[in-house]
């Protein structure tokens, strides 16, 4: 069935992309997810009524206080009959043609399925019943959290998918601080012999190379001119020299090399025992920007006014992305845990009372309700609800959630 829901929701994004690339926007289709409650007859136990002549079966998924299970109540001409007189089997065909077979046993005045109906409750249902030598069959679809999107449309919407498998979860401590210059990379420059400054060759803020001429001075004693050169490569961060002035034994220039800087990070008392020299750290400007990696080189022995100690991390700043004074957030990697199954956090979506990812089989997508464990900034451990090796959507899964919600998908049995 052709659906306009996803088209209407996402057409503006497609049109913008199409205009930018001069292509025709693709047509979007999606399957209807589930029948509305009014589309079938309900019985006294709020289940689905299945009728064949005078014989009827009310079939419901019961999930109050127990794992979800099928229960069935047989009747004849509207009157209850003994459950022991009926043989019943239900087959659930899930996405990917996996079949769950459920058989029933008598319990009180109903028939009870012998296995749990795990989430999602999305399947084609086939029912076989028999009573006194007569057979009855019914079938219906009960889909939830499922949609179909053609491959070219999925590509246009930026859907990306990966295979769920093992991952390394990082245990981290969050910190904050600022970027400062490395004291070992700062040079204060004075004249070797006092005299008159004849010329100055650099400006404040200028990048200089090691050995580059900074100024020329005529010595007061020898009246010979000599050159002051840069002892390191870096930026002229102070200039207190002008032609015609006397050097007067004062600082004339400061050169700062910012190709490597320090991140000074505050480690608070609750985390102090977990932080060690040599641990890896990722540092990101609070105003936004790429993360930079380094390791803890020093940890202060005294506390600051907020009772934190300072951890110092050397950061490669060759590209100048972290000028001194920049405020940063840091993540100190305390430990690593290998887990058997994890998914990327970028693929998670809320669905009913669950956190889900969307499994992909061909051009169909369906929710998988997850039981979650440890997590870090990238990965989250999966303890249940997803089979290893499942292909799942990692980017732009909100597109699928929006289509499912627009379709009126229900948890209706």
Secondary structure, 3 states (H helix, E strand, C coil): CCCCHHHHHHHHHHHHHHHHHCCCCCCCCCCCCCCCHHHCCECCCCCEEEEECCEEEEEEEECCCCCCEEEEEEEECCEECCHHHEEEEEEEEECCCEEEEEEEEEECCEEEECCCCCCCCCEEEEEEEEECCEEEEEEEEECCCEEECCHHHHHHCCCEEEECEEEEEEEEEEEEEEEEECHHHEEEEECCCCEEEEEECCCCCCEECCCCEEEEEEECCCCCEEEEECCCCEEEEEECCCCCCECCCCEEEEEECCCEEEEEEEECHHHHCCCCCCCEEEEEECCCCCCEEEEEEEECCCCCCCCCEEEEEEEECCCCCCCCCCEEEEEEEEEEEEEEEEEEHHHCEEECCEEEEEEEECCEEEEEECEEEEECCCEEEEEECCCCCCEEEEECCHHHHHHHHHCCCCCCC
